[in-house]
Structures are given as C-alpha cells and as structure tokens.
C-alpha cells in the first residue's frame, strides 16, 4: 500500500524531473550538512529542512591559500562537520523569471541537481535532477521528504 504514493509521485515527475530515493531512510532531528550560499533553491532546501527539525550546518572553511596560488584560482575548501548524519548537495543554475509560465507558482524557474547522502553508511538516499517553478518545487521537496523520513 505504501508503494502506491511513491509510484504516483514518480509518475507525476517524469516530464521534468528524475527522482531516485530510498523511502524510510532519513531520521528527523539529525544533523545535516549543506554547502553555503546558493541561488534560491539551496537556501529554500536548508530552510525547509530546518523547519522539519533537522540541524543544518554549513561547515568550516579550510586554509587554501597555498592551493589557490599553485592553481591560479580562488576557491574555498570546506570541511564537513564530523557529526553530520546527512550531506545535502544542490547544484543549481541561476533562477529565471517566468511570470507567465510560473504565474501561480512563485514566478521563478529553477534547474537543479540534488542529492542526499547518508554520511554514516555512504548510501545515496536521494538523487533528484529536475526543473520547475519555485513554489511547486518546494512543495515537491516536502513530499519527497515525507517519503524519505522514517
């Protein structure tokens, strides 16, 4: 009986999204690591997870001066918090303003790739590649979390 909502969710996503998940694999009130910043989707993901009881940590910046000099680039290396149970990665392009297409769904259009990894077992429990309007993507992320959580 539980498989029906999963199949329904996946069938609704086939047009614009590709989702692989392991239901009942996340524990609420756990520590979650996410990278800093982001356009608009990454902050929304962190906010939703914090509202659901997760402790969202960003990590510490390592000293990378020597690495940056040798490679001729500026970048930061981030150290994951050692107590993080899950790692959330969101790769996103800059949002596009779509007032007609997304009129009732937040006006912004996102393209993204997201993954959630269980840091203790090294299992990827969510892989989501998609695009969509801001509000509907946030609602879909909430529904995905409902399936992922125990």
C-alpha positions in Angstrom: 0.0 0.0 0.0 2.9 2.3 0.7 4.3 1.8 -2.8 1.3 3.5 -4.5 2.2 7.1 -3.3 5.8 6.5 -4.4 4.7 5.4 -7.9 2.2 8.2 -8.1 4.9 10.8 -7.2 7.4 9.4 -9.6 4.9 9.2 -12.5 4.0 12.9 -11.9 7.7 13.8 -12.1 8.6 12.1 -15.3 8.0 15.1 -17.5 10.5 17.4 -15.9 12.2 15.5 -13.1 14.1 12.4 -12.4 13.9 11.1 -8.8 15.6 8.1 -7.2 15.0 7.7 -3.5 15.2 5.1 -0.7 11.9 5.6 1.3 12.1 5.5 5.1 15.8 6.1 5.2 16.1 9.5 7.0 15.8 10.3 10.7 14.3 13.7 11.7 16.3 15.8 14.2 19.6 14.7 12.7 22.5 16.9 11.7 22.5 17.8 8.0 25.5 19.4 6.2 24.9 21.7 3.2 27.3 24.0 1.4 27.0 27.7 1.9 25.2 30.1 -0.3 23.3 29.1 -3.4 21.0 31.0 -5.7 17.5 30.5 -4.3 16.9 26.7 -4.3 19.7 25.8 -1.9 18.6 28.3 0.8 15.0 27.1 0.4 16.1 23.5 0.9 18.1 24.4 4.0 15.1 26.4 5.4 12.6 23.5 4.8 14.9 21.0 6.5 15.4 23.3 9.5 11.7 23.8 9.8 11.2 20.0 9.8 13.6 19.6 12.8 17.0 19.0 11.2 20.0 20.8 12.4 21.6 22.4 9.3 25.3 23.0 9.5 27.5 24.7 6.8 31.0 23.5 7.7 34.3 25.3 8.3 36.5 26.9 5.6 39.9 25.3 5.4 43.0 27.4 4.7 43.5 27.2 0.9 46.0 30.0 0.1 48.7 27.6 -1.0 46.4 25.6 -3.2 44.9 28.7 -4.7 48.4 30.1 -5.6 49.6 26.9 -7.3 46.4 26.5 -9.4 45.9 30.2 -10.2 42.3 30.2 -9.0 40.4 31.4 -6.0 38.3 28.8 -4.3 37.5 27.5 -0.8 37.8 24.0 0.6 35.1 23.2 3.1 35.4 20.7 6.0 32.3 18.7 6.7 31.1 18.7 10.3 32.1 15.4 11.8 28.6 14.9 13.4 26.7 15.3 10.2 24.4 12.3 9.6 23.4 13.5 6.1 25.0 15.6 3.3 22.8 17.6 1.1 24.2 18.8 -2.2 22.3 21.2 -4.5 23.8 22.2 -7.9 21.6 24.8 -9.5 21.7 27.3 -12.3 20.6 30.8 -11.7 16.9 31.2 -11.5 14.9 32.6 -14.4 12.0 35.0 -14.0 9.0 33.3 -15.7 5.9 35.5 -14.9 3.6 33.7 -17.4 4.8 30.0 -17.0 5.1 30.2 -13.2 2.4 32.8 -12.5 0.8 30.8 -9.7 3.9 29.0 -8.5 6.4 31.7 -7.4 7.4 33.3 -10.7 10.9 31.8 -10.7 12.1 28.8 -12.7 14.8 26.5 -11.4 17.1 23.9 -13.0 18.9 21.8 -10.5 20.5 18.5 -9.4 20.1 17.5 -5.7 21.4 14.5 -3.7 21.2 13.5 -0.1 23.8 11.0 1.2 23.8 9.1 4.5 27.2 10.1 5.8 27.4 7.0 8.1 26.6 4.4 5.5 27.8 6.2 2.4 24.5 5.4 0.7 22.9 7.9 -1.6 19.3 8.1 -0.5 18.1 10.8 -2.9 19.1 11.7 -6.4 16.9 14.4 -8.0 17.5 16.1 -11.3 14.9 18.5 -12.4 13.5 21.8 -13.3 10.4 23.6 -12.2 8.7 26.6 -10.7 9.8 27.8 -7.3 6.7 27.0 -5.2 5.8 23.7 -6.8 9.5 22.5 -6.5 9.5 23.4 -2.8 6.2 21.5 -2.3 7.6 18.5 -4.2 10.7 18.6 -2.0 8.4 18.5 1.1 6.6 15.4 -0.3 9.9 13.7 -1.1 11.0 14.3 2.5 7.7 12.8 3.7 8.6 9.6 1.8 12.3 9.6 2.9 11.6 10.1 6.6 11.0 7.2 8.9 
